[in-house]
Amino acid sequence: MKLRSPIAHKKTRLEIIPLIDVMFFLLASFMMVSLTMSKQQTIKVDLPVATAAKSDFKPDMINLAVNAKGDLFYNTDRVSLPDAERRLSERHAIDPNTPIYISGDADTRHADMVKALDLVRQIGFNKVAFNVKASSAAATPAAASPAPTAPPVK
């Protein structure tokens, strides 16, 4: 004798249509977010002049400076890029944890600063920072003028 359950037996089904709708919604949302992330806005800034006096140089750190012409200075000595690479490699062999401070003035091109940073990173130094000090108003006439205002960001 075959006994039947009083509860009606339903087949289970996996509804795929709502799942597809949710996936299309997520895809569209991520696409919209990624489009807004790629929009880049720039603001003109005037970097303060970085000047380092001889008293600022300490034997336990390396100071790299880049001037407006793109010349590279290792502590107080003007060096070429290969010579700076040789000196930094020698110093890295002695102490790889030596802190390095890269400084530049207001007219230094960004590409020249990145070259100095890239050189330091290629050699393997981990403690790298940008050393920026504001100059006095008497030192440069550009420092006396007011800073340019940035346009409102929309």
Secondary structure, 3 states (H helix, E strand, C coil): CCCCCCCCCCCCCCCCHHHHHHHHHHHHHHHHHHHHHCCCCCCCCCCCCCCCCHHHCCCCCEEEEECCCCCEEECCEEECHHHHHHHHHHHHHHCCCCCEEEEECCCCCHHHHHHHHHHHHHHCCCCEEECCCCCCCCCCHHHHCCCCCCCCCC
